């Protein structure tokens, strides 16, 4: 097929969160065009929250997404608290950390076991795993063990695994019981061997797509998803409030999602960026037991994003167990402020990377909002690597090219909306 001309259209990429497609045009053996289309992205939440009381906004924007709703909730709370000069208590910060750990365990678990593992094992779906095969049977069992541990942690500290009702401006409205803590510890301990096995599986995965791109994430004095400096692989370190000028919005006419560059270049956010920039900050037990896997980092192989996610599951288990075994949680009043106006920027690490919420507040009403999600930041990187995948597979049949394209996009774990779809291919 080296010198052939053909079009390829993936209308719905399978095993991702939401709906996206790719159109490819090859003329005389040359890749003329590759378009990654995010087709259900426009949600208009930044307009919907204008004029809304600040107390209502975090739960409203949490509805942007089902799977990572708690990330939007926490980013929104952070932006509002910074804007109104509200300082959460140390206990609140710990509880939010545990809530985020639960999100990471559950969300990474969903992607790795249900979406990515079928590619690794040469299966079409997790439903095709052979329960008579000890290896595949163990992975099926581990799927539920890991997701249950993440769900339980989120329920204990958030009230639900998604759209958590307990976190609010200045703190929490409900606090975990001793029984909640006991159950959480038990399930986190049970999930740890599964996380180690998952790391081994993705360590042995041979998939490779090299991209010496720019990596961006938060870094702190410990491995932190909620606080720190925005850091790049070129050694730039800035406060979250200084990040916006570096993010350049690009509207793509064939995609419903705005894309972004960092200082006018494509870049990558997510687990690979976080591990690349902060692997020495991981929990000591994680560094010890995942040492062989960590030797791959820093990495320029985008498929190592999945290995990085598996390592993060282990880190979140270890971090959570340490906190739960050493801390008690007691009811406390919400942190308050008499300030009624201000500007706040909340940047946290969602499962898929940097999540940006910024609000202007007047009379405790949001007058302006901006939200920048990880998939928008990764969009140009995904499209660039999709083109490279096509270029290096021109001698393959179109079915193989289509599969390789899907695997490449799935490596980023994109979240286009809260729904998943099955693959439909229309050959032109």
C-alpha positions as CSV (number, residue, x, y, z in Angstrom):
1,X,0.0,0.0,0.0
2,X,3.1,2.3,-0.1
3,X,2.0,4.2,-3.2
4,X,-1.7,3.8,-2.9
5,X,-4.3,6.6,-2.2
6,X,-7.0,6.0,0.3
7,X,-9.3,7.6,2.9
8,X,-9.9,6.2,6.3
9,X,-12.6,7.4,8.7
10,X,-13.1,6.3,12.3
11,X,-16.4,7.8,13.2
12,X,-16.3,6.7,16.9
13,X,-13.1,5.6,18.5
14,X,-13.9,2.7,20.9
15,X,-13.0,2.3,24.6
16,X,-12.6,6.0,25.5
17,X,-14.7,8.4,27.5
18,X,-17.0,10.1,25.1
19,X,-17.1,10.4,21.3
20,X,-14.2,11.2,19.0
21,X,-13.2,10.2,15.5
22,X,-10.4,10.5,13.1
23,X,-10.3,11.2,9.3
24,X,-7.2,10.3,7.3
25,X,-6.4,11.1,3.7
26,X,-3.5,9.4,1.9
27,X,-2.5,10.4,-1.6
28,X,0.1,8.4,-3.6
29,X,1.6,7.0,-0.4
30,X,1.8,10.3,1.3
31,X,-0.2,11.3,4.4
32,X,-2.0,14.5,3.3
33,X,-4.3,15.0,6.3
34,X,-5.1,13.6,9.7
35,X,-8.0,15.2,11.7
36,X,-8.8,14.2,15.2
37,X,-12.4,15.2,15.9
38,X,-13.9,15.7,19.4
39,X,-17.5,15.6,18.6
40,X,-19.4,16.0,21.9
41,X,-17.3,18.5,23.7
42,X,-19.2,21.8,23.7
43,X,-21.0,22.0,27.0
44,X,-21.2,25.8,27.7
45,X,-20.7,25.5,31.4
46,X,-18.6,28.6,31.5
47,X,-21.7,30.6,30.4
48,X,-24.1,28.5,32.5
49,X,-22.3,29.5,35.8
50,X,-22.4,33.3,35.1
51,X,-24.6,35.0,37.7
52,X,-24.7,31.9,39.9
53,X,-23.9,32.0,43.6
54,X,-20.5,30.7,44.4
55,X,-22.0,28.1,46.7
56,X,-23.8,26.5,43.8
57,X,-21.1,26.6,41.2
58,X,-18.8,23.6,42.3
59,X,-21.7,21.1,42.2
60,X,-22.9,22.5,38.9
61,X,-19.5,22.3,37.1
62,X,-19.0,18.8,38.6
63,X,-21.7,17.8,36.0
64,X,-19.3,18.5,33.2
65,X,-18.2,14.9,33.5
66,X,-19.4,11.7,35.1
67,X,-16.2,9.8,35.5
68,X,-14.0,12.7,36.8
69,X,-16.7,14.9,38.3
70,X,-14.8,15.1,41.6
71,X,-11.8,16.7,39.9
72,X,-14.0,19.5,38.5
73,X,-15.6,19.9,41.9
74,X,-12.2,20.2,43.7
75,X,-10.7,22.6,41.0
76,X,-13.8,24.8,41.4
77,X,-13.6,24.8,45.2
78,X,-9.9,25.8,45.0
79,X,-10.6,28.6,42.6
80,X,-13.4,30.0,44.7
81,X,-11.5,29.7,47.9
82,X,-8.5,31.5,46.4
83,X,-10.7,34.2,45.0
84,X,-12.5,34.8,48.4
85,X,-9.4,34.4,50.5
86,X,-10.7,31.3,52.3
87,X,-8.0,29.0,53.8
88,X,-9.1,25.4,54.2
89,X,-8.0,23.6,57.4
90,X,-5.2,21.0,57.4
91,X,-7.9,18.3,57.9
92,X,-9.9,19.5,54.9
93,X,-6.8,19.4,52.8
94,X,-6.1,15.8,53.9
95,X,-9.7,14.8,53.2
96,X,-9.6,16.3,49.8
97,X,-6.3,14.5,49.2
98,X,-8.0,11.2,50.1
99,X,-11.0,12.0,47.9
100,X,-8.6,12.6,45.0
101,X,-6.7,9.4,45.6
102,X,-10.0,7.5,45.4
103,X,-10.7,9.2,42.1
104,X,-7.3,8.3,40.7
105,X,-7.6,4.7,41.8
106,X,-11.1,4.3,40.3
107,X,-10.6,6.3,37.1
108,X,-7.1,4.8,36.3
109,X,-8.5,1.4,37.1
110,X,-11.4,1.8,34.6
111,X,-9.1,2.9,31.8
112,X,-6.4,0.4,32.3
113,X,-8.5,-2.7,33.0
114,X,-11.5,-2.0,30.8
115,X,-10.1,0.1,27.9
116,X,-6.3,-0.5,27.6
117,X,-5.8,-4.1,28.7
118,X,-7.8,-5.6,25.7
119,X,-5.2,-4.0,23.4
120,X,-2.3,-5.4,25.4
121,X,-3.9,-8.9,25.4
122,X,-5.0,-8.8,21.8
123,X,-8.6,-8.8,22.7
124,X,-11.5,-6.7,21.4
125,X,-13.1,-6.3,24.8
126,X,-12.7,-7.2,28.5
127,X,-15.7,-9.4,27.8
128,X,-13.5,-11.6,25.7
129,X,-11.1,-12.4,28.6
130,X,-10.9,-16.1,29.2
131,X,-11.8,-17.0,32.8
132,X,-10.2,-20.4,32.3
133,X,-6.9,-18.6,31.7
134,X,-5.3,-17.9,35.1
135,X,-3.7,-14.7,33.9
136,X,-6.8,-13.3,32.4
137,X,-9.0,-14.6,35.3
138,X,-6.8,-12.7,37.7
139,X,-7.0,-9.5,35.8
140,X,-10.8,-9.8,35.7
141,X,-10.9,-10.3,39.4
142,X,-8.5,-7.4,40.0
143,X,-10.6,-5.1,37.9
144,X,-13.3,-5.1,40.6
145,X,-10.9,-5.2,43.5
146,X,-9.1,-2.0,42.4
147,X,-12.3,-0.1,41.3
148,X,-14.0,-1.0,44.6
149,X,-11.1,0.3,46.7
150,X,-11.3,3.6,44.8
151,X,-15.0,3.8,45.0
152,X,-15.0,3.1,48.8
153,X,-12.5,5.9,49.4
154,X,-14.5,8.3,47.4
155,X,-17.7,7.3,49.2
156,X,-16.1,7.5,52.7
157,X,-14.8,11.1,52.1
158,X,-17.1,12.4,49.4
159,X,-20.4,10.7,50.0
160,X,-20.5,9.2,46.5
161,X,-17.9,7.9,44.1
162,X,-19.0,10.5,41.5
163,X,-20.7,13.9,42.1
164,X,-19.6,13.9,45.7
165,X,-22.0,15.9,47.9
166,X,-19.8,16.3,51.0
167,X,-17.0,18.7,49.8
168,X,-18.0,22.3,49.9
169,X,-16.5,25.8,50.1
170,X,-14.3,25.9,53.2
171,X,-14.4,22.2,54.1
172,X,-16.8,19.3,54.3
173,X,-20.4,18.9,55.4
174,X,-20.0,15.3,56.5
175,X,-17.1,13.3,58.1
176,X,-16.1,9.6,57.8
177,X,-17.0,7.2,60.6
178,X,-14.6,4.8,62.1
179,X,-16.4,2.1,60.2
180,X,-15.8,4.0,56.9
181,X,-12.1,4.1,57.7
182,X,-11.9,0.5,58.6
183,X,-13.6,-0.7,55.4
184,X,-11.4,1.7,53.3
185,X,-8.2,0.3,54.8
186,X,-9.3,-3.3,54.2
187,X,-10.1,-2.7,50.6
188,X,-7.0,-0.6,49.9
189,X,-4.8,-3.4,51.4
190,X,-6.6,-5.9,49.2
191,X,-6.1,-3.8,46.1
192,X,-2.3,-3.4,46.6
193,X,-1.3,-6.9,45.1
194,X,-3.5,-6.2,42.2
195,X,-1.8,-2.8,41.5
196,X,1.6,-4.5,41.6
197,X,0.4,-7.1,39.1
198,X,-1.0,-4.4,36.9
199,X,2.3,-2.6,36.9
200,X,4.0,-5.8,35.8
201,X,1.6,-6.3,32.9
202,X,2.2,-2.8,31.6
203,X,5.9,-3.0,32.2
204,X,6.0,-5.9,29.8
205,X,3.9,-4.2,27.2
206,X,5.9,-3.7,24.0
207,X,3.8,-0.9,22.4
208,X,5.9,2.1,21.4
209,X,5.2,5.6,20.0
210,X,8.1,8.0,20.6
211,X,7.4,11.7,21.0
212,X,9.9,14.0,22.4
213,X,7.3,16.5,23.4
214,X,6.9,19.1,26.2
215,X,5.6,17.7,29.5
216,X,3.6,19.8,31.9
217,X,2.3,19.0,35.4
218,X,2.1,20.2,39.0
219,X,5.1,19.4,41.2
220,X,5.4,19.8,45.0
221,X,7.6,18.6,47.8
222,X,5.6,15.4,47.7
223,X,3.6,13.7,44.9
224,X,0.6,16.0,44.9
225,X,-2.5,16.2,42.7
226,X,-4.0,19.3,44.3
227,X,-1.2,21.8,45.0
228,X,2.2,22.9,43.8
229,X,3.9,24.7,41.0
230,X,3.1,24.3,37.3
231,X,6.3,22.7,36.0
232,X,7.5,21.8,32.5
233,X,10.2,19.5,31.2
234,X,12.2,22.6,30.2
235,X,12.5,23.4,33.9
236,X,10.0,26.2,34.0
237,X,8.3,26.5,37.4
238,X,5.5,29.0,38.0
239,X,2.6,29.5,40.3
240,X,-0.9,28.4,39.0
241,X,-1.9,32.0,38.7
242,X,0.9,32.6,36.2
243,X,0.0,29.7,33.9
244,X,-2.8,31.2,31.7
245,X,-0.5,33.3,29.5
246,X,1.4,30.2,28.5
247,X,-1.8,28.4,27.3
248,X,-2.6,29.5,23.8
249,X,-6.1,28.5,22.7
250,X,-6.6,27.2,19.1
251,X,-10.1,26.7,17.7
252,X,-10.1,23.8,15.3
253,X,-13.0,24.1,12.8
254,X,-13.6,20.3,12.5
255,X,-13.6,19.7,16.3
256,X,-16.0,20.7,19.0
257,X,-13.2,21.0,21.5
258,X,-10.8,23.9,21.7
259,X,-7.2,22.8,21.7
260,X,-4.2,24.5,23.4
261,X,-0.5,24.9,23.0
262,X,2.0,25.8,25.7
263,X,4.1,28.7,24.5
264,X,3.0,27.9,21.0
265,X,4.0,24.2,21.0
266,X,2.1,21.0,21.4
267,X,2.5,19.4,24.8
268,X,1.3,16.6,27.0
269,X,-0.3,16.5,30.4
270,X,-1.3,13.5,32.5
271,X,0.2,10.6,34.3
272,X,3.3,10.3,32.0
273,X,4.1,14.0,32.5
274,X,3.6,13.7,36.3
275,X,5.9,10.6,36.6
276,X,8.4,12.1,34.2
277,X,8.7,15.3,36.3
278,X,8.1,14.0,39.8
279,X,8.9,10.2,40.1
280,X,11.2,10.9,43.1
281,X,8.3,12.4,45.0
282,X,6.2,9.2,44.9
283,X,5.4,7.4,48.2
284,X,8.6,5.5,49.4
285,X,6.8,2.2,49.3
286,X,5.7,2.8,45.7
287,X,9.3,3.7,44.8
288,X,10.6,0.6,46.4
289,X,8.1,-1.9,44.9
290,X,7.8,-0.3,41.5
291,X,11.5,0.4,41.1
292,X,12.0,-1.6,37.9
293,X,9.0,0.1,36.3
294,X,10.2,3.5,37.3
295,X,13.5,2.9,35.5
296,X,11.6,3.6,32.3
297,X,11.1,7.2,33.3
298,X,11.5,9.9,32.2
299,X,10.1,8.4,29.0
300,X,9.1,9.7,25.6
301,X,7.0,6.7,24.8
302,X,3.3,7.8,25.0
303,X,2.2,4.3,25.8
304,X,4.1,4.6,29.0
305,X,1.2,6.9,30.0
306,X,-0.6,3.7,30.9
307,X,2.3,2.3,32.9
308,X,2.5,5.7,34.7
309,X,-1.2,5.4,35.5
310,X,-0.7,1.9,37.0
311,X,2.2,3.3,39.2
312,X,-0.1,6.1,40.3
313,X,-2.7,3.6,41.5
314,X,-0.1,2.0,43.7
315,X,1.0,5.5,45.0
316,X,-2.6,6.4,45.8
317,X,-3.1,3.2,47.7
318,X,0.1,3.6,49.7
319,X,-0.5,7.3,50.4
320,X,-4.1,6.7,51.5
321,X,-3.1,3.8,53.8
322,X,-0.5,5.9,55.5
323,X,-3.0,8.7,56.1
324,X,-5.8,6.5,57.3
325,X,-3.7,4.5,59.7
326,X,-2.3,7.7,61.3
327,X,-5.1,10.2,61.3
328,X,-8.5,10.7,62.8
329,X,-11.2,12.9,61.3
330,X,-13.5,15.0,63.5
331,X,-16.3,17.4,62.6
332,X,-15.2,21.0,62.3
333,X,-16.8,24.2,61.1
334,X,-16.3,25.4,57.5
335,X,-13.6,28.0,56.9
336,X,-15.2,31.3,56.3
337,X,-14.4,34.7,54.8
338,X,-16.3,38.0,54.7
339,X,-14.9,38.8,51.3
340,X,-17.5,38.9,48.6
341,X,-15.4,39.5,45.5
342,X,-12.1,38.5,43.9
343,X,-10.4,36.4,41.3
344,X,-9.3,32.9,41.8
345,X,-7.4,30.3,39.7
346,X,-7.6,26.7,40.7
347,X,-5.3,24.3,39.0
348,X,-5.2,20.6,40.0
349,X,-4.2,17.3,38.5
350,X,-7.3,15.5,37.2
351,X,-6.6,11.8,36.2
352,X,-5.8,12.9,32.6
353,X,-3.8,16.0,33.5
354,X,-3.9,19.6,34.4
355,X,-7.4,20.9,35.0
356,X,-7.9,24.7,35.1
357,X,-10.8,26.6,36.6
358,X,-10.7,30.4,36.9
359,X,-13.5,32.7,38.2
360,X,-14.2,36.4,38.6
361,X,-16.5,36.8,41.6
362,X,-18.6,39.9,42.7
363,X,-21.2,40.0,45.5
364,X,-20.5,36.2,45.8
365,X,-21.7,35.7,42.3
366,X,-19.6,34.3,39.5
367,X,-19.4,36.9,36.8
368,X,-16.9,35.2,34.5
369,X,-15.5,31.7,34.3
370,X,-12.9,29.8,32.2
371,X,-12.4,26.1,32.3
372,X,-9.6,24.3,30.4
373,X,-9.6,20.5,30.5
374,X,-6.7,18.0,30.0
375,X,-8.0,16.5,26.8
376,X,-8.1,20.0,25.2
377,X,-4.5,20.4,26.1
378,X,-3.5,17.0,24.7
379,X,-5.5,17.3,21.5
380,X,-2.7,18.6,19.3
381,X,-0.3,16.0,20.7
382,X,-2.8,13.2,20.0
383,X,-3.3,14.4,16.4
384,X,0.4,14.7,15.8
385,X,1.1,11.2,17.0
386,X,-1.9,9.9,15.0
387,X,-0.3,11.2,11.9
388,X,3.0,9.5,12.8
389,X,1.1,6.2,13.4
390,X,-0.3,6.4,9.9
391,X,3.0,7.3,8.3
392,X,4.8,4.3,9.8
393,X,2.0,1.8,9.0
394,X,1.4,2.7,5.3
395,X,2.4,-0.8,4.3
396,X,-0.4,-2.3,6.4
397,X,-4.0,-2.9,5.6
398,X,-6.5,-0.3,6.6
399,X,-7.9,-2.4,9.4
400,X,-4.5,-2.6,11.0
401,X,-4.0,1.2,10.6
402,X,-7.3,1.8,12.2
403,X,-6.4,-0.4,15.2
404,X,-3.1,1.3,15.6
405,X,-4.7,4.7,15.5
406,X,-7.2,3.6,18.2
407,X,-4.4,2.3,20.4
408,X,-2.5,5.5,20.1
409,X,-5.5,7.7,21.1
410,X,-6.4,5.3,23.9
411,X,-2.9,5.7,25.3
412,X,-3.8,9.3,26.3
413,X,-7.0,8.1,28.1
414,X,-8.9,11.0,26.6
415,X,-12.1,12.1,28.3
416,X,-14.4,13.8,25.7
417,X,-17.6,13.4,27.6
418,X,-19.1,11.0,30.3
419,X,-20.3,8.4,27.7
420,X,-18.4,5.6,25.9
421,X,-19.2,4.3,22.5
422,X,-18.4,1.3,20.3
423,X,-16.3,1.5,17.2
424,X,-17.9,2.3,13.9
425,X,-15.7,2.5,10.8
426,X,-16.9,3.9,7.5
427,X,-14.4,3.2,4.7
428,X,-14.4,5.8,1.9
